[in-house]
Amino acid sequence: MIDGAGTICAAASQLKMHGATKVSAIATHGIFSPPAATRLRASSIDYVAITDTLPLTVRLSKPKIVIVSVVELIAEAISAIFEERSVSELFDGENQT
């Protein structure tokens, strides 16, 4: 989850200080409360990927934000639960240990 973006921006800065040439951030939920947009624009983060679990409320040119849709997966999981089918089958059994 990225809310105010302070922690993720600080982590990106540390990674760059220790030799990282590019930094990507991936989060399930992009809340982006103020001042997240300002922090992300000024940050060392090159790329942010979030899911569409929440509507994107900010516009950012840097870093690039990519939204990964999970709508169909969530709908299938709800359907499987309602119909008492295996949710594991949605992941080809890969989520089982």
Secondary structure, DSSP 8 states (H G I E B T S, - for coil): -BSS-HHHHHHHHHHHHTT-S--EEEES-B---TTHHHHHHHSS--EEEEETTS------SSSEEEEE--HHHHHHHHHHHHTT--SGGGGTTTT--
